[in-house]
């Protein structure tokens, strides 16, 4: 029985990894005296989890995001900003300005193969050879705070309280329940939360977005009167699976998605064109993983529409609580001296089962104590996800989604606004990358990056570019036409150079061939220019080879599949019996074979 339950849960993990709201603002206390703002700006770095390119109203969404839309009107929206295609590598680059491979996080640790983990830089935890922006700002006199998901290590010296953050409340895992302290995949025995480096028990009235904002306010308020600036890092759980939200927000989206994913994808494209986010006249690809909405029966369409309604509700709930933080900063006289940076760690998550009524889709949540009932979908005790079909709509008009190096997995919103920045509702179409965030923060705060050594040890140099000249409207781009930026995740690879992108997606969604796209004029990656521009193709292939060599990119072991590896790692972790793992692996591979054949048939 235990083995069967673990097997069911492991299969569930492979398919799915990929209280009331309390709207009163009790945490906001109107001050008797407003403290004097520091001459140096505060920095608020806000990170959504698995938010798609067009999931904000200011990027083309139907989701109500007034807080972030107002921020966009105060500052600059980047339309060509790229990040990693999954969470831990993105966070490593975001906080250090160093490529994820050299920083020790080439993939999330849950998906690394044993052959890869024999190498010191393939551990999936932030290495001691990099310095976080929090460490540098703390050394320059900033108060440093973090409230949210960490996922960069829990061992000695790896928690955020040991990587530059003075006050922390941190989820160490790749994700967790949003209503209670419960794991979302069987790899974890519990949801591992830490407060200032010590294990932490969540309160009974926990809802992730509300709780994290409350903690951010608590941390900021604790030292505000001393006049020192702060750096606050707020990585939300929204909208990572399980996708959950308060009922009052879910109610607002009931019926909104009854037209299905194809209709939504087209609506978002039209709105993004209208806003100037993408150029007019572009095409979109139809992903092989997108289902036929019209082939679903009425009950299936009803269920799928609610899955997406909960997703929209979770995004709006995040936006609402972020608004509470902004209200607090304004009440305390700090908002005008705060630079806010908002982005997402990667594109939309597409690991929700296309058939939520299948045995694995039902048994997996049940084994962890969840239900998938329609009526309670998104509420406490419920396990909700969106499928690849709606994930493609969340990434509209882009191709692919989380875990893949297509634009839908890597291109996400980036909004920067605040003290001393002239942009008012400006759109910036210049290429930018996740490693640029830390150098930009350092530039905005007047803090120097380390040169060669830090704290008595050698450290990797930052490769990101300072975006302040773009924000100040002094230049039109910070990467030249010949500057190359490489990227790799689990064998999916990309290289950006000028307006072009070199891309290879491994099977089963891709064929492993190199393709060339003009992602400025064709962000949907619909026209392969490889045959038309062979010289450019070869030059970019050579640049990628240099990137892979310099960043110590390892090849995947034969037969590697990131979801399959998650299952195997889960079984090793929970069963601790290699022989049994070997026997069960054959059974585990069967669903992947079926899925692979189905995808090939669609293609």
GUGUNU-694562 format. One line per 4 residues: their letters; for each residue x, y, z of C-alpha. Coordinates in steps of 0.25 Angstrom, whole numbers, plus 5000, padded with zeros to 4 digits. Layout:
<nodes>
a	X Y Z ~ ...
</nodes>
This chain:
<nodes>
xxxx	5000 5000 5000 ~ 5011 5010 5004 ~ 5019 5006 4991 ~ 5006 5008 4982
xxxx	5003 5021 4989 ~ 5017 5026 4987 ~ 5017 5022 4972 ~ 5004 5029 4970
xxxx	5009 5041 4976 ~ 5022 5041 4968 ~ 5015 5040 4955 ~ 5006 5051 4960
xxxx	5019 5060 4963 ~ 5024 5057 4949 ~ 5011 5062 4943 ~ 5009 5074 4952
xxxx	5023 5080 4956 ~ 5025 5087 4944 ~ 4963 5125 5023 ~ 4957 5136 5015
xxxx	4966 5147 5008 ~ 4965 5157 5020 ~ 4964 5169 5011 ~ 4964 5179 5023
xxxx	4978 5186 5023 ~ 4980 5183 5038 ~ 4995 5182 5036 ~ 4995 5196 5031
xxxx	4997 5206 5042 ~ 4996 5221 5039 ~ 5009 5227 5045 ~ 5009 5238 5056
xxxx	5022 5243 5050 ~ 5027 5241 5036 ~ 5042 5237 5036 ~ 5052 5245 5028
xxxx	5055 5237 5015 ~ 5069 5233 5012 ~ 5077 5240 5001 ~ 5079 5226 4995
xxxx	5067 5220 4989 ~ 5060 5208 4995 ~ 5059 5196 4986 ~ 5047 5186 4985
xxxx	5049 5174 4977 ~ 5036 5167 4974 ~ 5037 5153 4967 ~ 5024 5146 4963
xxxx	5025 5131 4961 ~ 5022 5124 4947 ~ 5014 5137 4942 ~ 5012 5137 4927
xxxx	5016 5148 4918 ~ 5002 5153 4916 ~ 4997 5151 4930 ~ 4996 5165 4934
xxxx	4986 5175 4929 ~ 4997 5185 4925 ~ 5003 5173 4916 ~ 4989 5169 4910
xxxx	4982 5161 4920 ~ 4968 5161 4924 ~ 4972 5159 4939 ~ 4970 5171 4948
xxxx	4984 5175 4952 ~ 4982 5190 4956 ~ 4994 5191 4965 ~ 5004 5186 4955
xxxx	4997 5194 4943 ~ 4998 5207 4951 ~ 5013 5203 4954 ~ 5014 5201 4939
xxxx	5009 5215 4936 ~ 5018 5221 4946 ~ 5031 5215 4940 ~ 5036 5206 4929
xxxx	5030 5193 4923 ~ 5041 5184 4917 ~ 5035 5176 4905 ~ 5048 5168 4901
xxxx	5053 5163 4915 ~ 5057 5149 4917 ~ 5059 5140 4929 ~ 5062 5125 4931
xxxx	5052 5115 4927 ~ 5050 5110 4942 ~ 5051 5115 4956 ~ 5064 5113 4963
xxxx	5073 5116 4951 ~ 5065 5129 4949 ~ 5067 5133 4964 ~ 5081 5130 4964
xxxx	5084 5139 4952 ~ 5074 5149 4958 ~ 5081 5151 4971 ~ 5096 5150 4966
xxxx	5097 5154 4952 ~ 5105 5142 4949 ~ 5101 5130 4939 ~ 5093 5119 4946
xxxx	5103 5109 4942 ~ 5115 5116 4949 ~ 5106 5120 4961 ~ 5103 5105 4963
xxxx	5089 5105 4959 ~ 5088 5100 4944 ~ 5075 5093 4948 ~ 5066 5091 4960
xxxx	5072 5081 4969 ~ 5059 5072 4968 ~ 5062 5070 4953 ~ 5077 5068 4953
xxxx	5082 5054 4949 ~ 5092 5046 4958 ~ 5103 5047 4946 ~ 5102 5062 4947
xxxx	5102 5063 4962 ~ 5116 5058 4962 ~ 5121 5071 4957 ~ 5122 5083 4968
xxxx	5115 5093 4959 ~ 5103 5084 4957 ~ 5097 5083 4971 ~ 5085 5092 4969
xxxx	5089 5101 4981 ~ 5095 5115 4981 ~ 5110 5113 4981 ~ 5120 5120 4990
xxxx	5127 5126 4978 ~ 5116 5136 4976 ~ 5111 5148 4984 ~ 5097 5152 4985
xxxx	5092 5166 4983 ~ 5087 5166 4997 ~ 5101 5163 5003 ~ 5106 5175 4995
xxxx	5095 5184 4999 ~ 5096 5180 5014 ~ 5111 5183 5013 ~ 5107 5197 5008
xxxx	5098 5200 5020 ~ 5085 5195 5014 ~ 5075 5187 5023 ~ 5072 5175 5015
xxxx	5059 5167 5016 ~ 5053 5155 5009 ~ 5039 5149 5010 ~ 5036 5137 5000
xxxx	5041 5126 4992 ~ 5056 5123 4993 ~ 5059 5110 4986 ~ 5074 5112 4986
xxxx	5078 5102 4997 ~ 5076 5099 5011 ~ 5090 5094 5016 ~ 5101 5101 5024
xxxx	5102 5115 5018 ~ 5091 5113 5008 ~ 5079 5119 5014 ~ 5076 5134 5011
xxxx	5079 5138 5025 ~ 5093 5134 5022 ~ 5094 5140 5008 ~ 5092 5155 5012
xxxx	5078 5156 5017 ~ 5076 5161 5031 ~ 5062 5157 5033 ~ 5055 5146 5026
xxxx	5043 5137 5024 ~ 5046 5127 5014 ~ 5041 5115 5007 ~ 5052 5106 5003
xxxx	5045 5097 4994 ~ 5041 5098 4979 ~ 5027 5101 4984 ~ 5016 5098 4994
xxxx	5002 5099 4998 ~ 4997 5113 4999 ~ 4987 5111 5010 ~ 4994 5102 5020
xxxx	5008 5096 5023 ~ 5007 5085 5013 ~ 5016 5079 5002 ~ 5011 5079 4988
xxxx	5019 5068 4982 ~ 5023 5055 4990 ~ 5038 5058 4988 ~ 5036 5067 5001
xxxx	5032 5061 5014 ~ 5027 5074 5019 ~ 5027 5089 5014 ~ 5040 5094 5018
xxxx	5039 5109 5023 ~ 5050 5116 5031 ~ 5050 5129 5039 ~ 5063 5136 5041
xxxx	5070 5122 5038 ~ 5061 5114 5047 ~ 5050 5104 5044 ~ 5037 5111 5044
xxxx	5022 5107 5046 ~ 5012 5115 5038 ~ 5000 5122 5045 ~ 4987 5115 5044
xxxx	4981 5127 5036 ~ 4992 5126 5025 ~ 4989 5130 5011 ~ 5002 5132 5004
xxxx	5001 5145 4997 ~ 4995 5152 5009 ~ 5005 5146 5019 ~ 5017 5150 5010
xxxx	5013 5164 5009 ~ 5010 5165 5024 ~ 5024 5160 5027 ~ 5030 5169 5017
xxxx	5023 5181 5024 ~ 5027 5176 5038 ~ 5042 5175 5033 ~ 5042 5189 5027
xxxx	5035 5195 5038 ~ 5044 5189 5049 ~ 5056 5198 5045 ~ 5049 5209 5037
xxxx	5052 5220 5047 ~ 5067 5219 5047 ~ 5068 5226 5033 ~ 5075 5215 5026
xxxx	5070 5210 5013 ~ 5065 5196 5011 ~ 5066 5185 5000 ~ 5053 5176 5001
xxxx	5052 5164 4993 ~ 5038 5159 4991 ~ 5037 5146 4983 ~ 5022 5142 4983
xxxx	5017 5127 4982 ~ 5007 5132 4972 ~ 5004 5126 4962 ~ 5012 5113 4964
xxxx	5005 5100 4966 ~ 4996 5097 4974 ~ 4988 5109 4968 ~ 4979 5114 4979
xxxx	4972 5127 4983 ~ 4961 5132 4992 ~ 4947 5130 4987 ~ 4943 5144 4986
xxxx	4954 5146 4975 ~ 4950 5133 4968 ~ 4936 5138 4967 ~ 4941 5149 4959
xxxx	4946 5140 4948 ~ 4935 5130 4947 ~ 4930 5130 4933 ~ 4942 5138 4928
xxxx	4949 5126 4921 ~ 4936 5119 4916 ~ 4941 5122 4902 ~ 4953 5113 4903
xxxx	4968 5115 4901 ~ 4969 5118 4887 ~ 4959 5130 4888 ~ 4967 5135 4900
xxxx	4980 5134 4893 ~ 4975 5142 4881 ~ 4969 5152 4891 ~ 4982 5154 4898
xxxx	4990 5156 4885 ~ 4980 5166 4880 ~ 4981 5174 4893 ~ 4996 5173 4893
xxxx	4997 5179 4879 ~ 4988 5190 4884 ~ 4997 5193 4896 ~ 5009 5193 4887
xxxx	5015 5181 4894 ~ 5017 5173 4881 ~ 5017 5178 4867 ~ 5004 5177 4859
xxxx	5003 5166 4848 ~ 5011 5155 4856 ~ 5007 5140 4855 ~ 5006 5130 4866
xxxx	5009 5115 4866 ~ 4999 5105 4870 ~ 5006 5096 4880 ~ 5005 5081 4879
xxxx	5001 5081 4894 ~ 4989 5090 4892 ~ 4976 5082 4892 ~ 4963 5083 4884
xxxx	4953 5092 4892 ~ 4942 5088 4883 ~ 4944 5073 4885 ~ 4942 5074 4900
xxxx	4928 5072 4906 ~ 4921 5082 4914 ~ 4926 5077 4927 ~ 4940 5077 4923
xxxx	4939 5091 4917 ~ 4933 5095 4931 ~ 4944 5089 4939 ~ 4955 5095 4930
xxxx	4949 5109 4930 ~ 4949 5108 4946 ~ 4964 5103 4946 ~ 4967 5116 4939
xxxx	4958 5125 4947 ~ 4965 5121 4959 ~ 4978 5124 4952 ~ 4973 5138 4949
xxxx	4968 5140 4963 ~ 4982 5136 4969 ~ 4989 5147 4960 ~ 4979 5157 4965
xxxx	4980 5153 4979 ~ 4995 5155 4978 ~ 4993 5169 4972 ~ 4983 5173 4983
xxxx	4993 5169 4994 ~ 5005 5176 4987 ~ 4996 5188 4987 ~ 4995 5188 5002
xxxx	5010 5188 5002 ~ 5010 5201 4993 ~ 4999 5207 5002 ~ 5008 5205 5014
xxxx	5020 5211 5007 ~ 5012 5223 5004 ~ 5007 5225 5018 ~ 5021 5224 5023
xxxx	5026 5234 5014 ~ 5035 5224 5007 ~ 5029 5221 4993 ~ 5034 5233 4986
xxxx	5048 5229 4990 ~ 5046 5214 4986 ~ 5050 5208 4973 ~ 5041 5196 4970
xxxx	5045 5185 4961 ~ 5035 5174 4957 ~ 5037 5162 4949 ~ 5034 5147 4948
xxxx	5044 5136 4950 ~ 5040 5129 4937 ~ 5028 5126 4928 ~ 5015 5120 4931
xxxx	5014 5106 4937 ~ 5008 5095 4928 ~ 5010 5082 4936 ~ 4995 5081 4939
xxxx	4989 5068 4933 ~ 4981 5070 4921 ~ 4971 5060 4926 ~ 4969 5064 4941
xxxx	4959 5052 4942 ~ 4970 5041 4939 ~ 4975 5032 4949 ~ 4988 5038 4952
xxxx	4983 5052 4952 ~ 4973 5048 4963 ~ 4981 5038 4971 ~ 4993 5047 4972
xxxx	4986 5059 4979 ~ 4978 5049 4988 ~ 4991 5042 4992 ~ 4996 5056 4998
xxxx	4982 5058 5004 ~ 4977 5068 4993 ~ 4964 5067 4985 ~ 4961 5072 4971
xxxx	4946 5074 4973 ~ 4940 5085 4964 ~ 4932 5092 4975 ~ 4944 5094 4984
xxxx	4955 5096 4973 ~ 4965 5106 4978 ~ 4961 5106 4992 ~ 4968 5100 5004
xxxx	4970 5085 5002 ~ 4969 5086 4987 ~ 4979 5083 4977 ~ 4978 5092 4964
xxxx	4987 5094 4952 ~ 4985 5099 4938 ~ 4988 5090 4926 ~ 4998 5092 4914
xxxx	4986 5098 4906 ~ 4983 5109 4916 ~ 4998 5111 4919 ~ 5000 5115 4904
xxxx	4989 5125 4905 ~ 4996 5131 4918 ~ 5009 5132 4909 ~ 5001 5138 4897
xxxx	5006 5141 4887 ~ 5018 5133 4890 ~ 5022 5118 4887 ~ 5025 5108 4898
xxxx	5025 5111 4913 ~ 5032 5107 4926 ~ 5044 5097 4925 ~ 5046 5101 4910
xxxx	5055 5111 4904 ~ 5044 5116 4894 ~ 5040 5130 4897 ~ 5028 5126 4905
xxxx	5037 5120 4915 ~ 5047 5131 4916 ~ 5041 5144 4912 ~ 5033 5150 4924
xxxx	5028 5164 4929 ~ 5038 5174 4935 ~ 5033 5187 4941 ~ 5043 5197 4947
xxxx	5038 5210 4953 ~ 5041 5219 4965 ~ 5051 5229 4971 ~ 5058 5238 4960
xxxx	5054 5230 4948 ~ 5048 5238 4937 ~ 5039 5228 4930 ~ 5024 5230 4931
xxxx	5017 5218 4924 ~ 5029 5216 4914 ~ 5031 5203 4907 ~ 5045 5198 4905
xxxx	5047 5188 4894 ~ 5062 5186 4896 ~ 5067 5172 4899 ~ 5070 5170 4914
xxxx	5073 5158 4922 ~ 5071 5153 4936 ~ 5086 5155 4940 ~ 5084 5170 4937
xxxx	5076 5172 4950 ~ 5087 5171 4960 ~ 5096 5180 4953 ~ 5085 5190 4951
xxxx	5081 5190 4966 ~ 5096 5193 4969 ~ 5096 5204 4959 ~ 5084 5210 4965
xxxx	5089 5210 4979 ~ 5103 5214 4976 ~ 5109 5201 4981 ~ 5121 5194 4974
xxxx	5121 5180 4969 ~ 5133 5171 4974 ~ 5145 5170 4965 ~ 5151 5156 4966
xxxx	5150 5154 4981 ~ 5140 5156 4992 ~ 5141 5152 5007 ~ 5155 5146 5005
xxxx	5151 5137 4993 ~ 5150 5137 4978 ~ 5137 5140 4972 ~ 5131 5139 4958
xxxx	5130 5153 4951 ~ 5116 5158 4948 ~ 5112 5157 4933 ~ 5099 5165 4933
xxxx	5098 5179 4928 ~ 5094 5192 4935 ~ 5080 5195 4930 ~ 5080 5209 4937
xxxx	5084 5216 4924 ~ 5071 5210 4918 ~ 5063 5214 4930 ~ 5069 5228 4929
xxxx	5066 5229 4914 ~ 5081 5231 4911 ~ 5082 5220 4901 ~ 5073 5211 4893
xxxx	5080 5198 4896 ~ 5091 5192 4905 ~ 5094 5180 4897 ~ 5101 5182 4884
xxxx	5098 5175 4871 ~ 5109 5166 4873 ~ 5108 5163 4888 ~ 5104 5149 4890
xxxx	5096 5144 4902 ~ 5095 5128 4903 ~ 5085 5120 4911 ~ 5083 5105 4914
xxxx	5074 5097 4922 ~ 5073 5081 4922 ~ 5078 5081 4908 ~ 5069 5092 4903
xxxx	5078 5103 4898 ~ 5077 5117 4893 ~ 5086 5129 4889 ~ 5082 5143 4887
xxxx	5090 5153 4878 ~ 5084 5166 4873 ~ 5070 5164 4869 ~ 5072 5149 4867
xxxx	5071 5136 4875 ~ 5077 5123 4872 ~ 5068 5112 4878 ~ 5068 5097 4880
xxxx	5057 5089 4887 ~ 5059 5074 4891 ~ 5049 5064 4888 ~ 5037 5061 4890
xxxx	5033 5075 4888 ~ 5044 5079 4879 ~ 5053 5071 4870 ~ 5067 5076 4875
xxxx	5070 5084 4862 ~ 5076 5098 4863 ~ 5066 5108 4858 ~ 5068 5123 4856
xxxx	5058 5134 4859 ~ 5056 5149 4858 ~ 5049 5151 4871 ~ 5047 5166 4870
xxxx	5039 5164 4857 ~ 5034 5150 4860 ~ 5033 5148 4875 ~ 5024 5136 4873
xxxx	5036 5129 4867 ~ 5028 5125 4854 ~ 5038 5127 4843 ~ 5051 5119 4843
xxxx	5062 5127 4837 ~ 5073 5116 4837 ~ 5073 5113 4823 ~ 5071 5127 4818
xxxx	5083 5133 4827 ~ 5093 5121 4828 ~ 5105 5131 4831 ~ 5098 5137 4843
xxxx	5094 5123 4847 ~ 5108 5118 4847 ~ 5113 5130 4854 ~ 5103 5128 4865
xxxx	5106 5114 4866 ~ 5120 5117 4869 ~ 5116 5127 4879 ~ 5108 5117 4886
xxxx	5119 5107 4886 ~ 5128 5117 4893 ~ 5117 5120 4903 ~ 5115 5105 4907
xxxx	5130 5103 4908 ~ 5132 5116 4917 ~ 5120 5113 4926 ~ 5123 5098 4927
xxxx	5110 5093 4922 ~ 5109 5078 4923 ~ 5102 5069 4913 ~ 5090 5061 4918
xxxx	5091 5046 4921 ~ 5085 5037 4910 ~ 5070 5036 4911 ~ 5069 5048 4920
xxxx	5055 5054 4922 ~ 5053 5065 4933 ~ 5040 5059 4937 ~ 5045 5045 4938
xxxx	5057 5050 4946 ~ 5047 5056 4956 ~ 5040 5043 4958 ~ 5053 5035 4960
xxxx	5059 5046 4969 ~ 5046 5045 4977 ~ 5046 5030 4978 ~ 5061 5030 4983
xxxx	5057 5041 4993 ~ 5045 5034 4999 ~ 5048 5020 4997 ~ 5063 5020 4999
xxxx	5063 5006 4992 ~ 5071 5007 4978 ~ 5067 4992 4975 ~ 5052 4996 4976
xxxx	5054 5009 4968 ~ 5060 5001 4957 ~ 5048 4991 4957 ~ 5038 5003 4958
xxxx	5045 5011 4947 ~ 5040 5002 4936 ~ 5026 5005 4941 ~ 5028 5019 4942
xxxx	5033 5020 4928 ~ 5020 5015 4922 ~ 5012 5028 4923 ~ 5024 5036 4917
xxxx	5024 5026 4905 ~ 5009 5028 4903 ~ 5010 5043 4904 ~ 5022 5044 4895
xxxx	5014 5035 4884 ~ 5002 5044 4886 ~ 5010 5057 4884 ~ 5017 5051 4872
xxx	5004 5047 4866 ~ 4998 5061 4868 ~ 5011 5067 4861
</nodes>
